[in-house]
Amino acid sequence: MTNILTFAGSAFLALILWISIMLTGPDLLLPATFMIVTVFVGWLCIYVVSGILTSRSKVVKDWEAKHPE
C-alpha cells in the first residue's frame, strides 16, 4: 500500500511541476525537469527500501520459527 501511495504522490507532484512548466514557459524547463527526475528517483529509492524491509521481516520470521528461544 505504501508503494501505491508513494507512486501516486510522486505522479501528482510531477504533474504539478509539468503544469508549472506549461504556465511559465521555457524559463523553468530545466529546473522543473530536474525536480521531476528527483521525485521519481526518490520514489524508486522508497520502493526499493520498502521491498528490502518486507524481505527482511520475512527472513526474521522464518529465522524465529526455526530457532525458538
Buried (B, 14 or more C-beta within 10 A) or exposed (E): EEEEEBBEBBEEBBEEBEEEBEEEEEEBEEEBEEBBEEBBEBBEEBBEEBEEEEEEEEEEEEEEEEEEE
